[in-house]
Amino acid sequence: MKLSEIKQQLNYLDKIAFQLPNGELVPNHFHVTEIGKVTKHFIDCGGSVRKEEVVNFQLWNANDYDHRLHSEKLMHIIELSQKTLGIEDLEIEVEYQGQTIEKFGLDFDGTNFMLTTKHTDCLAKDKCGIPSKETVATNACSPESECC
């Protein structure tokens, strides 16, 4: 989900709820403690230099059980962050405290913002000799595949 998409959804919501991949809701009294632009400049295992940018939301729970973040307030925080940090319409990544800081993607199901799982991946499969899923499926039992 991009920043423009969450802003669009906030216009229609009376309450904000985030749902974890296991179905549990983030407690109602969560805070959005940070919104930032995160830039990752790296080299992959194939030697290609890459740069990724995301908008990062950090959710946090305190013991102030009467706290409720309303959509207008979150919209204000987002717009202030965009203006101050020069944040473009980027994909959103959400940090939330599990056993350690966990990172999620973000989606919306019409009612709740869904924290979606993220996975590591090799970005240079062709240079590392890792066959694509299509290649594996196509060559699964051909005589050249050496699997039969």
C-alpha positions as CSV (number, residue, x, y, z in Angstrom):
1,M,0.0,0.0,0.0
2,K,1.3,3.4,-0.9
3,L,1.0,6.6,1.2
4,S,-1.7,8.0,-1.1
5,E,-3.8,4.9,-0.6
6,I,-3.7,5.0,3.2
7,K,-4.6,8.7,3.1
8,Q,-7.6,7.9,0.9
9,Q,-8.8,5.2,3.3
10,L,-8.4,7.5,6.3
11,N,-11.0,9.9,4.8
12,Y,-13.7,7.3,5.3
13,L,-12.8,5.6,8.6
14,D,-14.3,6.3,12.0
15,K,-11.7,4.2,13.7
16,I,-8.3,2.9,12.8
17,A,-7.4,-0.7,13.4
18,F,-4.3,-2.7,12.4
19,Q,-4.5,-6.5,12.1
20,L,-1.5,-8.8,12.4
21,P,-1.0,-11.7,10.0
22,N,-2.2,-14.1,12.7
23,G,-5.6,-12.3,12.9
24,E,-5.0,-10.5,16.1
25,L,-5.6,-6.8,16.2
26,V,-3.0,-4.4,17.4
27,P,-4.4,-3.0,20.7
28,N,-6.7,0.0,20.3
29,H,-4.3,2.2,22.4
30,F,-1.4,2.0,19.9
31,H,0.6,5.1,19.0
32,V,2.2,5.9,15.6
33,T,5.5,6.9,17.2
34,E,7.4,7.5,13.9
35,I,6.8,8.2,10.3
36,G,9.9,8.3,8.2
37,K,11.5,7.9,4.9
38,V,13.9,4.9,4.9
39,T,16.5,4.6,2.2
40,K,18.3,1.3,1.7
41,H,21.4,1.7,-0.6
42,F,23.0,-1.7,-1.1
43,I,24.7,-4.2,-3.3
44,D,23.1,-7.5,-4.0
45,C,24.9,-10.8,-4.2
46,G,25.2,-10.5,-8.0
47,G,27.1,-7.2,-7.7
48,S,24.3,-4.8,-8.7
49,V,24.0,-1.6,-6.7
50,R,20.4,-1.0,-5.7
51,K,18.4,1.6,-3.8
52,E,15.0,1.2,-2.2
53,E,12.9,3.8,-0.4
54,V,9.8,3.2,1.7
55,V,7.7,5.2,4.1
56,N,8.1,3.7,7.6
57,F,5.3,3.7,10.2
58,Q,6.3,2.6,13.7
59,L,3.4,1.4,15.9
60,W,3.9,1.2,19.6
61,N,1.7,0.3,22.6
62,A,2.0,2.1,25.9
63,N,0.0,1.6,29.1
64,D,-2.2,4.6,28.4
65,Y,-5.3,2.4,27.7
66,D,-7.6,5.4,27.1
67,H,-5.5,6.6,24.1
68,R,-7.1,6.3,20.7
69,L,-5.6,7.6,17.5
70,H,-8.2,9.0,15.2
71,S,-8.0,9.2,11.4
72,E,-7.8,13.0,11.4
73,K,-4.8,12.9,13.7
74,L,-3.0,10.2,11.7
75,M,-3.7,12.2,8.5
76,H,-2.1,15.3,10.2
77,I,1.0,13.3,11.2
78,I,1.3,11.9,7.6
79,E,1.0,15.3,6.0
80,L,3.4,16.9,8.4
81,S,5.9,14.1,7.7
82,Q,5.5,14.5,3.9
83,K,6.0,18.2,4.1
84,T,8.9,18.2,6.6
85,L,10.8,15.2,5.2
86,G,9.9,15.5,1.5
87,I,8.3,12.1,1.4
88,E,6.9,11.0,-1.9
89,D,4.1,8.5,-2.6
90,L,6.1,5.5,-1.6
91,E,5.2,2.0,-0.4
92,I,4.5,1.8,3.4
93,E,6.4,-0.5,5.7
94,V,5.2,-0.9,9.3
95,E,7.3,-1.7,12.3
96,Y,5.7,-3.3,15.3
97,Q,7.2,-4.9,18.4
98,G,7.0,-8.7,18.5
99,Q,9.8,-10.8,19.9
100,T,12.0,-8.1,18.2
101,I,11.1,-5.3,15.9
102,E,9.0,-6.9,13.1
103,K,8.5,-5.4,9.7
104,F,5.3,-5.7,7.7
105,G,3.8,-4.6,4.4
106,L,0.5,-2.9,4.5
107,D,-2.9,-3.7,2.9
108,F,-6.5,-2.8,3.6
109,D,-9.5,-5.2,3.7
110,G,-12.3,-2.5,3.8
111,T,-12.3,-2.4,7.6
112,N,-8.8,-2.9,8.9
113,F,-5.3,-2.1,7.8
114,M,-3.7,-5.5,7.4
115,L,0.0,-6.0,8.4
116,T,1.3,-8.4,5.7
117,T,4.3,-10.7,6.0
118,K,7.5,-9.8,4.3
119,H,10.2,-12.3,3.2
120,T,13.8,-12.2,2.2
121,D,14.7,-13.0,-1.3
122,C,17.7,-13.3,-3.6
123,L,17.6,-10.4,-6.1
124,A,20.2,-11.8,-8.4
125,K,19.0,-15.4,-8.9
126,D,20.2,-15.4,-12.5
127,K,23.7,-14.5,-11.4
128,C,23.7,-16.9,-8.5
129,G,22.6,-20.0,-10.5
130,I,19.2,-20.2,-8.8
131,P,16.6,-21.3,-11.3
132,S,13.3,-19.3,-11.4
133,K,10.1,-21.1,-10.4
134,E,9.1,-21.2,-14.0
135,T,12.3,-23.0,-15.0
136,V,11.9,-25.5,-12.1
137,A,8.3,-26.2,-13.1
138,T,9.1,-26.6,-16.8
139,N,12.2,-28.8,-16.3
140,A,10.7,-30.7,-13.3
141,C,11.0,-34.2,-14.8
142,S,12.7,-33.7,-18.2
143,P,15.7,-36.0,-18.9
144,E,18.0,-32.9,-18.7
145,S,16.8,-32.0,-15.2
146,E,18.7,-34.9,-13.5
147,C,15.8,-35.3,-11.1
148,C,14.4,-38.6,-12.5
